[in-house]
Amino acid sequence: QVQLVESGGGLVQAGGSLRLSCAASGRTFSSYVMGWFRQAPGKEREFVSRIRWRGTGTDYADSVKGRFTISRDNAENTVNLQMINLKPEDTAVYYCAADSNGRWGNNNPRYYDYWGQGTQVTVSS
């Protein structure tokens, strides 16, 4: 099985930065697509960003383009999300997820079959 563990969340003022990390373990991930999602209170879980575990390709939700950057470290088996110029509307629990079928372009969280426990990001105004 795959285990995903997020870290790096916290409280930051608007305009600040945070870096989230997702440590993956359990099996090989060469064909996987790794994603970040978030869920604010009372709202549905929404797509934030994704990256291929191997090869090129990144994608972002319109709301975070130009402010968030996803990257991976294959040697360390981590996927990172650098967030700058944070806004109060970015406040949510952020989840790392893995699609073992390697599908690209699908923002629906139900296509991701492995999930971390989530990390809270709170942006104060």
ROSE-4610 file (N, C-alpha, C; in Angstrom, 1 decimal, always signed):
// ROSE-4610
residu = [Q/Q/Q/V/V/V/Q/Q/Q/L/L/L/V/V/V/E/E/E/S/S/S/G/G/G/G/G/G/G/G/G/L/L/L/V/V/V/Q/Q/Q/A/A/A/G/G/G/G/G/G/S/S/S/L/L/L/R/R/R/L/L/L/S/S/S/C/C/C/A/A/A/A/A/A/S/S/S/G/G/G/R/R/R/T/T/T/F/F/F/S/S/S/S/S/S/Y/Y/Y/V/V/V/M/M/M/G/G/G/W/W/W/F/F/F/R/R/R/Q/Q/Q/A/A/A/P/P/P/G/G/G/K/K/K/E/E/E/R/R/R/E/E/E/F/F/F/V/V/V/S/S/S/R/R/R/I/I/I/R/R/R/W/W/W/R/R/R/G/G/G/T/T/T/G/G/G/T/T/T/D/D/D/Y/Y/Y/A/A/A/D/D/D/S/S/S/V/V/V/K/K/K/G/G/G/R/R/R/F/F/F/T/T/T/I/I/I/S/S/S/R/R/R/D/D/D/N/N/N/A/A/A/E/E/E/N/N/N/T/T/T/V/V/V/N/N/N/L/L/L/Q/Q/Q/M/M/M/I/I/I/N/N/N/L/L/L/K/K/K/P/P/P/E/E/E/D/D/D/T/T/T/A/A/A/V/V/V/Y/Y/Y/Y/Y/Y/C/C/C/A/A/A/A/A/A/D/D/D/S/S/S/N/N/N/G/G/G/R/R/R/W/W/W/G/G/G/N/N/N/N/N/N/N/N/N/P/P/P/R/R/R/Y/Y/Y/Y/Y/Y/D/D/D/Y/Y/Y/W/W/W/G/G/G/Q/Q/Q/G/G/G/T/T/T/Q/Q/Q/V/V/V/T/T/T/V/V/V/S/S/S/S/S/S]
num = [1/1/1/2/2/2/3/3/3/4/4/4/5/5/5/6/6/6/7/7/7/8/8/8/9/9/9/10/10/10/11/11/11/12/12/12/13/13/13/14/14/14/15/15/15/16/16/16/17/17/17/18/18/18/19/19/19/20/20/20/21/21/21/22/22/22/23/23/23/24/24/24/25/25/25/26/26/26/27/27/27/28/28/28/29/29/29/30/30/30/31/31/31/32/32/32/33/33/33/34/34/34/35/35/35/36/36/36/37/37/37/38/38/38/39/39/39/40/40/40/41/41/41/42/42/42/43/43/43/44/44/44/45/45/45/46/46/46/47/47/47/48/48/48/49/49/49/50/50/50/51/51/51/52/52/52/53/53/53/54/54/54/55/55/55/56/56/56/57/57/57/58/58/58/59/59/59/60/60/60/61/61/61/62/62/62/63/63/63/64/64/64/65/65/65/66/66/66/67/67/67/68/68/68/69/69/69/70/70/70/71/71/71/72/72/72/73/73/73/74/74/74/75/75/75/76/76/76/77/77/77/78/78/78/79/79/79/80/80/80/81/81/81/82/82/82/83/83/83/84/84/84/85/85/85/86/86/86/87/87/87/88/88/88/89/89/89/90/90/90/91/91/91/92/92/92/93/93/93/94/94/94/95/95/95/96/96/96/97/97/97/98/98/98/99/99/99/100/100/100/101/101/101/102/102/102/103/103/103/104/104/104/105/105/105/106/106/106/107/107/107/108/108/108/109/109/109/110/110/110/111/111/111/112/112/112/113/113/113/114/114/114/115/115/115/116/116/116/117/117/117/118/118/118/119/119/119/120/120/120/121/121/121/122/122/122/123/123/123/124/124/124/125/125/125]
x = [+0.8/+0.0/+0.9/+0.2/+0.9/+0.5/+1.5/+1.3/+1.8/+0.9/+1.2/+1.1/+2.1/+2.1/+2.5/+1.6/+1.8/+2.4/+3.2/+3.7/+3.9/+4.1/+4.4/+3.3/+2.1/+1.0/+1.3/+0.4/+0.5/-0.3/+0.0/-0.7/+0.2/-0.3/+0.6/-0.3/+0.3/-0.5/-0.6/-1.6/-1.9/-0.6/-0.2/+1.0/+2.2/+2.0/+3.1/+3.3/+4.2/+4.5/+4.5/+4.2/+4.4/+4.8/+5.5/+5.9/+5.4/+4.5/+4.0/+4.8/+4.9/+5.6/+4.8/+4.9/+4.2/+5.2/+5.4/+6.3/+5.5/+6.0/+5.3/+6.2/+5.5/+6.2/+5.3/+5.9/+5.1/+5.3/+5.5/+5.7/+6.2/+6.5/+7.1/+6.0/+6.3/+5.3/+5.5/+6.3/+6.8/+5.7/+4.5/+3.4/+2.4/+2.6/+1.6/+1.5/+0.3/+0.1/-0.2/+0.6/+0.5/-0.3/-1.2/-2.0/-2.0/-2.3/-2.7/-4.1/-4.9/-6.3/-6.4/-7.5/-7.8/-9.3/-9.6/-11.0/-11.2/-12.0/-12.3/-13.6/-13.8/-15.0/-16.3/-17.2/-18.4/-18.3/-17.1/-17.0/-16.5/-16.6/-16.2/-14.6/-14.1/-12.7/-12.4/-11.4/-11.1/-9.7/-9.5/-8.2/-7.3/-6.0/-5.1/-4.0/-3.4/-2.2/-1.9/-1.2/-0.8/+0.5/+1.2/+2.5/+2.7/+3.3/+3.7/+4.8/+4.8/+5.9/+7.2/+7.0/+8.1/+7.7/+8.8/+8.5/+8.1/+7.6/+7.3/+5.8/+5.4/+3.9/+3.5/+3.0/+2.4/+1.1/+0.2/-1.0/-1.5/-2.3/-2.7/-4.2/-4.8/-6.1/-5.9/-6.9/-6.8/-6.5/-7.1/-7.1/-5.7/-4.8/-3.5/-2.3/-2.7/-1.6/-0.8/+0.5/+1.4/+1.7/+1.1/+1.4/+1.9/+1.4/+1.8/+2.7/+3.6/+4.5/+4.6/+4.3/+4.5/+5.8/+6.4/+7.6/+7.8/+8.7/+8.9/+10.4/+10.7/+12.1/+12.0/+12.4/+12.2/+13.2/+14.3/+15.3/+14.7/+14.0/+13.5/+12.0/+11.4/+10.0/+9.1/+9.3/+8.5/+7.9/+6.7/+6.1/+5.8/+6.2/+6.2/+5.2/+4.7/+3.9/+4.3/+5.0/+5.5/+4.4/+4.0/+2.8/+3.3/+3.2/+3.6/+2.3/+2.5/+1.4/+0.1/+0.1/-1.1/-2.2/-3.5/-4.6/-5.5/-6.4/-7.3/-8.1/-8.5/-9.3/-8.5/-7.2/-6.4/-6.5/-7.2/-7.3/-8.1/-7.5/-8.2/-7.3/-7.8/-6.9/-6.4/-5.1/-4.5/-4.1/-4.5/-4.3/-3.4/-2.5/-1.7/-2.5/-2.4/-3.1/-2.4/-2.6/-2.0/-3.0/-2.8/-3.6/-2.7/-2.9/-2.0/-2.3/-3.4/-3.6/-3.0/-2.4/-1.6/-2.5/-3.7/-4.6/-4.3/-4.3/-3.9/-5.1/-5.3/-6.3/-7.6/-7.7/-8.9/-8.8/-9.7/-9.7/-10.6/-11.3/-12.2/-11.5/-11.6/-10.8/-11.1/-12.2/-12.6/-11.7/-11.0/-10.1/-8.7/-8.5/-7.3/-7.5/-6.7/-7.0/-6.2/-5.2/-4.5/-4.5/-4.6/-4.7/-3.9/-3.4/-2.8/-3.8/-3.3/-4.3/-4.6/-3.9/-4.2/-3.3/-3.1/-2.4/-3.1/-3.3/-4.1/-3.2/-3.8/-3.2/-4.2/-3.8/-4.6/-4.0/-4.6/-4.1/-4.9/-4.3/-5.1/-5.0/-6.0/-6.1/-5.5]
y = [-1.2/+0.0/+1.2/+2.3/+3.6/+4.4/+5.0/+5.9/+7.3/+8.3/+9.7/+10.5/+11.3/+12.1/+13.5/+14.4/+15.8/+16.5/+17.6/+18.4/+19.8/+20.8/+22.1/+23.1/+22.7/+23.6/+24.5/+25.6/+26.5/+27.7/+28.7/+30.0/+31.0/+31.8/+32.8/+34.0/+35.2/+36.4/+36.4/+37.1/+37.3/+37.9/+37.4/+37.8/+37.0/+36.1/+35.2/+34.0/+33.1/+31.9/+30.7/+29.6/+28.3/+27.3/+26.2/+25.1/+23.8/+23.2/+21.9/+20.8/+19.7/+18.5/+17.3/+16.4/+15.1/+14.0/+13.2/+12.1/+10.8/+10.2/+9.0/+7.7/+6.7/+5.4/+4.3/+3.1/+1.9/+1.1/+1.8/+1.1/+2.0/+1.6/+2.4/+3.3/+4.5/+5.4/+5.9/+5.2/+5.7/+6.2/+5.5/+5.8/+6.7/+7.1/+7.8/+9.3/+9.8/+11.3/+11.7/+12.7/+13.1/+14.5/+14.6/+15.9/+16.5/+17.7/+18.5/+18.9/+18.7/+19.2/+20.0/+20.7/+21.4/+21.4/+21.5/+21.6/+22.6/+23.6/+24.6/+24.2/+24.7/+24.3/+24.6/+23.6/+23.8/+23.7/+23.4/+23.4/+22.0/+21.8/+20.5/+20.5/+19.3/+19.2/+19.7/+20.5/+21.0/+20.8/+20.6/+20.4/+21.7/+21.5/+22.6/+22.5/+21.3/+21.2/+19.7/+19.3/+18.0/+17.9/+16.8/+16.6/+15.1/+14.8/+13.4/+13.0/+11.7/+11.3/+11.1/+10.7/+10.7/+11.5/+12.1/+12.9/+14.3/+15.0/+16.4/+16.5/+17.7/+18.0/+18.4/+19.7/+20.2/+20.9/+21.0/+21.7/+22.4/+23.5/+24.3/+24.7/+24.8/+25.5/+27.0/+27.6/+29.0/+29.9/+29.5/+30.3/+30.4/+29.5/+29.5/+29.7/+29.8/+29.9/+31.2/+31.1/+32.2/+32.4/+31.7/+31.8/+30.5/+29.4/+28.0/+27.4/+26.6/+25.8/+24.4/+23.4/+22.0/+21.5/+20.6/+20.0/+18.6/+17.9/+16.6/+16.3/+15.4/+15.0/+13.5/+12.9/+11.4/+10.7/+11.3/+10.6/+10.5/+11.5/+11.6/+11.1/+10.8/+10.4/+11.4/+12.7/+13.7/+14.6/+15.1/+16.1/+17.3/+18.5/+19.7/+20.7/+21.6/+22.7/+24.0/+24.8/+26.1/+27.1/+27.8/+28.7/+30.1/+31.0/+32.4/+33.3/+34.6/+35.5/+34.9/+34.3/+33.6/+34.6/+34.1/+34.9/+34.2/+35.0/+34.3/+33.2/+33.4/+32.4/+31.1/+31.1/+29.8/+29.0/+29.5/+28.8/+27.5/+26.4/+25.1/+24.0/+22.8/+21.6/+21.2/+21.0/+20.6/+19.1/+18.4/+17.0/+16.6/+15.7/+15.1/+13.8/+13.6/+12.4/+11.8/+10.5/+9.8/+9.1/+9.2/+8.4/+7.3/+6.1/+5.0/+4.6/+5.1/+4.8/+5.9/+6.9/+7.9/+8.7/+8.9/+9.7/+11.2/+11.9/+13.3/+14.2/+15.3/+16.2/+16.1/+15.2/+14.9/+15.6/+16.5/+17.3/+16.7/+15.6/+15.0/+14.2/+14.5/+13.8/+12.3/+11.9/+10.5/+9.6/+10.2/+9.4/+9.1/+9.8/+9.6/+8.5/+7.5/+6.4/+6.3/+7.2/+7.3/+8.7/+8.9/+10.2/+10.3/+11.4/+11.7/+12.2/+12.5/+12.8/+14.3/+15.1/+16.5/+17.4/+18.6/+19.6/+20.9/+21.6/+22.8/+24.0/+24.8/+26.1/+27.1/+28.1/+29.2/+30.5/+31.3/+32.6/+33.7/+34.5/+35.6/+36.9/+37.7/+38.9/+40.1]
z = [+0.0/+0.0/+0.0/-0.3/-0.3/+0.9/+1.5/+2.6/+2.2/+2.5/+2.2/+3.5/+3.8/+5.0/+4.7/+5.0/+4.7/+5.9/+5.6/+6.7/+6.1/+7.0/+6.6/+6.7/+7.1/+7.3/+8.5/+8.6/+9.8/+9.6/+10.4/+10.4/+9.8/+8.9/+8.2/+7.9/+7.9/+7.5/+6.0/+5.6/+4.1/+3.5/+2.3/+1.7/+2.0/+3.0/+3.4/+2.6/+3.0/+2.3/+3.2/+2.6/+3.3/+2.2/+2.7/+1.9/+2.5/+1.7/+2.1/+1.5/+2.3/+1.8/+1.9/+1.0/+1.1/+1.0/+2.0/+2.0/+1.6/+0.5/+0.0/+0.3/+0.7/+0.9/+0.6/+0.5/+0.4/-0.8/-2.0/-3.2/-4.2/-5.4/-6.4/-7.1/-7.5/-8.0/-9.4/-10.2/-11.4/-12.4/-12.3/-13.2/-12.6/-11.3/-10.6/-11.0/-10.8/-10.8/-9.4/-8.9/-7.5/-7.5/-6.6/-6.6/-5.2/-5.2/-3.9/-4.1/-3.1/-3.0/-1.7/-1.6/-0.3/-0.1/+1.2/+1.6/+2.7/+2.4/+3.4/+4.2/+5.4/+6.1/+5.3/+5.2/+4.5/+3.0/+2.5/+1.0/+0.6/-0.7/-1.2/-1.4/-1.4/-1.7/-3.1/-3.3/-4.6/-5.0/-6.3/-6.9/-6.8/-6.5/-6.4/-7.4/-7.5/-8.4/-8.5/-9.6/-9.8/-10.6/-10.5/-11.1/-11.4/-12.5/-12.8/-11.9/-11.4/-10.6/-11.5/-12.7/-13.7/-14.9/-15.5/-16.7/-16.3/-17.4/-17.2/-17.1/-16.6/-16.5/-15.2/-15.1/-13.9/-14.3/-13.4/-13.6/-12.4/-12.5/-11.4/-11.6/-10.5/-10.5/-10.8/-11.5/-11.8/-10.6/-9.5/-8.3/-7.7/-8.1/-7.5/-8.5/-9.7/-10.8/-10.5/-10.6/-10.4/-8.9/-8.0/-6.6/-6.0/-6.5/-6.0/-7.0/-6.5/-7.4/-6.8/-7.7/-7.3/-7.8/-7.0/-7.4/-6.8/-7.2/-6.6/-6.5/-5.5/-5.3/-5.3/-6.5/-6.6/-5.7/-5.4/-4.5/-3.1/-2.7/-1.3/-1.3/-2.4/-2.5/-1.9/-2.2/-1.7/-2.9/-2.6/-3.5/-2.7/-3.2/-2.4/-3.1/-2.3/-2.8/-2.1/-2.9/-2.4/-2.7/-1.6/-1.7/-1.3/-2.2/-1.9/-2.1/-1.6/-1.7/-1.2/-0.1/+0.4/+0.7/+0.5/+0.7/+1.7/+2.4/+3.4/+2.8/+1.5/+0.8/+0.6/+0.8/+0.7/+2.0/+3.0/+4.2/+4.0/+4.4/+4.2/+4.7/+4.8/+5.0/+3.7/+3.6/+2.3/+2.4/+1.3/+1.2/+0.0/+0.3/-0.8/-1.2/-2.5/-3.1/-4.2/-4.4/-5.5/-6.4/-7.7/-8.6/-9.2/-8.8/-9.2/-10.7/-11.3/-12.7/-13.6/-13.0/-13.8/-14.7/-14.4/-15.3/-15.1/-16.2/-16.2/-16.6/-16.0/-16.4/-15.7/-14.7/-14.0/-12.6/-12.4/-11.1/-10.1/-10.4/-9.5/-8.4/-7.2/-6.2/-6.1/-6.6/-6.4/-7.3/-8.3/-9.1/-8.5/-7.3/-6.6/-5.5/-5.5/-4.6/-3.3/-3.2/-1.9/-1.4/-0.1/+0.5/+1.7/+2.0/+3.3/+4.3/+5.5/+6.5/+6.5/+5.8/+5.6/+6.6/+6.2/+7.0/+6.9/+8.0/+8.1/+7.7/+6.8/+6.4/+6.7/+7.5/+7.9/+7.6/+6.8/+6.4/+7.0/+7.8/+8.5/+7.7/+7.8/+7.0/+7.8]
